[in-house]
């Protein structure tokens, strides 16, 4: 997997995105309401032989982050970071 450039992502994401210390391809951020969102990127070579990324976002504790526009922008910025990192491979 190509390395995400968290510095670049965090220049544009309203919430600071951090790498999960336990899982190399997992990242997370915490919203203003205190909800933690885990972001997973997994390469899947069964879709395209050169590899495609599967994207997942999980709110494991099911905490609310109501009407939070920064949530959406952070998710979009993080997924765009994967696309840019992948295009350099």
BALOBA-1460 file (C-alpha; in Angstrom, 3 decimals):
// residues 89
<rec num="1" residu="x" x="0.000" y="0.000" z="0.000"/>
<rec num="2" residu="x" x="1.222" y="3.482" z="-0.751"/>
<rec num="3" residu="x" x="1.797" y="5.630" z="2.282"/>
<rec num="4" residu="x" x="-0.755" y="8.280" z="3.052"/>
<rec num="5" residu="x" x="0.777" y="11.652" z="3.616"/>
<rec num="6" residu="x" x="-0.997" y="12.653" z="6.805"/>
<rec num="7" residu="x" x="0.746" y="16.029" z="6.801"/>
<rec num="8" residu="x" x="-0.904" y="16.866" z="3.471"/>
<rec num="9" residu="x" x="-4.285" y="15.539" z="4.580"/>
<rec num="10" residu="x" x="-4.126" y="17.541" z="7.803"/>
<rec num="11" residu="x" x="-3.396" y="20.746" z="5.880"/>
<rec num="12" residu="x" x="-6.934" y="20.541" z="4.470"/>
<rec num="13" residu="x" x="-8.947" y="18.411" z="6.909"/>
<rec num="14" residu="x" x="-10.775" y="20.324" z="9.652"/>
<rec num="15" residu="x" x="-10.149" y="17.468" z="12.109"/>
<rec num="16" residu="x" x="-6.656" y="16.108" z="12.681"/>
<rec num="17" residu="x" x="-6.365" y="12.639" z="11.129"/>
<rec num="18" residu="x" x="-4.024" y="10.284" z="12.976"/>
<rec num="19" residu="x" x="-2.653" y="6.829" z="12.242"/>
<rec num="20" residu="x" x="-3.944" y="4.067" z="14.479"/>
<rec num="21" residu="x" x="-0.892" y="2.810" z="16.399"/>
<rec num="22" residu="x" x="-2.227" y="-0.757" z="16.349"/>
<rec num="23" residu="x" x="-3.227" y="-1.048" z="12.675"/>
<rec num="24" residu="x" x="-0.947" y="0.265" z="9.923"/>
<rec num="25" residu="x" x="-3.668" y="0.932" z="7.311"/>
<rec num="26" residu="x" x="-6.160" y="2.414" z="9.752"/>
<rec num="27" residu="x" x="-6.571" y="6.044" z="10.657"/>
<rec num="28" residu="x" x="-8.916" y="7.954" z="12.925"/>
<rec num="29" residu="x" x="-10.093" y="11.371" z="13.990"/>
<rec num="30" residu="x" x="-12.208" y="12.717" z="16.838"/>
<rec num="31" residu="x" x="-15.059" y="15.154" z="16.189"/>
<rec num="32" residu="x" x="-15.877" y="18.250" z="18.241"/>
<rec num="33" residu="x" x="-18.608" y="16.221" z="19.960"/>
<rec num="34" residu="x" x="-16.004" y="13.627" z="21.054"/>
<rec num="35" residu="x" x="-17.055" y="10.867" z="18.627"/>
<rec num="36" residu="x" x="-14.148" y="8.822" z="17.267"/>
<rec num="37" residu="x" x="-14.302" y="7.819" z="13.615"/>
<rec num="38" residu="x" x="-12.025" y="5.067" z="12.314"/>
<rec num="39" residu="x" x="-11.032" y="5.197" z="8.649"/>
<rec num="40" residu="x" x="-9.862" y="1.989" z="6.980"/>
<rec num="41" residu="x" x="-8.153" y="1.635" z="3.594"/>
<rec num="42" residu="x" x="-7.604" y="-1.896" z="2.335"/>
<rec num="43" residu="x" x="-6.105" y="-2.835" z="-1.013"/>
<rec num="44" residu="x" x="-8.211" y="-5.347" z="-2.939"/>
<rec num="45" residu="x" x="-6.531" y="-6.984" z="-5.929"/>
<rec num="46" residu="x" x="-9.575" y="-9.095" z="-6.787"/>
<rec num="47" residu="x" x="-11.367" y="-6.100" z="-8.282"/>
<rec num="48" residu="x" x="-8.494" y="-4.794" z="-10.420"/>
<rec num="49" residu="x" x="-5.237" y="-6.781" z="-10.785"/>
<rec num="50" residu="x" x="-3.126" y="-3.695" z="-10.040"/>
<rec num="51" residu="x" x="-5.204" y="-3.132" z="-6.887"/>
<rec num="52" residu="x" x="-8.158" y="-1.065" z="-5.808"/>
<rec num="53" residu="x" x="-8.772" y="0.454" z="-2.421"/>
<rec num="54" residu="x" x="-11.723" y="-0.403" z="-0.237"/>
<rec num="55" residu="x" x="-12.726" y="2.464" z="2.019"/>
<rec num="56" residu="x" x="-14.553" y="2.136" z="5.300"/>
<rec num="57" residu="x" x="-15.527" y="4.513" z="8.062"/>
<rec num="58" residu="x" x="-16.777" y="3.322" z="11.416"/>
<rec num="59" residu="x" x="-18.144" y="5.012" z="14.484"/>
<rec num="60" residu="x" x="-17.506" y="2.019" z="16.750"/>
<rec num="61" residu="x" x="-19.132" y="3.540" z="19.845"/>
<rec num="62" residu="x" x="-22.146" y="4.825" z="17.862"/>
<rec num="63" residu="x" x="-21.656" y="8.316" z="19.265"/>
<rec num="64" residu="x" x="-23.517" y="11.198" z="17.655"/>
<rec num="65" residu="x" x="-21.867" y="14.033" z="15.816"/>
<rec num="66" residu="x" x="-24.979" y="15.928" z="14.737"/>
<rec num="67" residu="x" x="-24.970" y="18.297" z="11.768"/>
<rec num="68" residu="x" x="-21.187" y="18.360" z="11.603"/>
<rec num="69" residu="x" x="-19.950" y="19.692" z="8.237"/>
<rec num="70" residu="x" x="-16.340" y="19.177" z="9.356"/>
<rec num="71" residu="x" x="-17.014" y="15.436" z="9.539"/>
<rec num="72" residu="x" x="-17.835" y="15.198" z="5.830"/>
<rec num="73" residu="x" x="-14.898" y="17.371" z="4.776"/>
<rec num="74" residu="x" x="-12.449" y="15.316" z="6.855"/>
<rec num="75" residu="x" x="-13.712" y="12.069" z="5.260"/>
<rec num="76" residu="x" x="-13.464" y="13.517" z="1.737"/>
<rec num="77" residu="x" x="-9.994" y="14.926" z="2.392"/>
<rec num="78" residu="x" x="-8.784" y="11.584" z="3.774"/>
<rec num="79" residu="x" x="-10.153" y="9.564" z="0.850"/>
<rec num="80" residu="x" x="-8.655" y="12.059" z="-1.625"/>
<rec num="81" residu="x" x="-5.305" y="11.548" z="0.123"/>
<rec num="82" residu="x" x="-5.510" y="7.836" z="-0.694"/>
<rec num="83" residu="x" x="-6.287" y="8.534" z="-4.330"/>
<rec num="84" residu="x" x="-3.306" y="10.871" z="-4.619"/>
<rec num="85" residu="x" x="-0.971" y="8.446" z="-2.822"/>
<rec num="86" residu="x" x="-2.192" y="5.581" z="-4.998"/>
<rec num="87" residu="x" x="-1.616" y="7.475" z="-8.223"/>
<rec num="88" residu="x" x="2.056" y="7.867" z="-7.392"/>
<rec num="89" residu="x" x="2.598" y="4.085" z="-7.214"/>
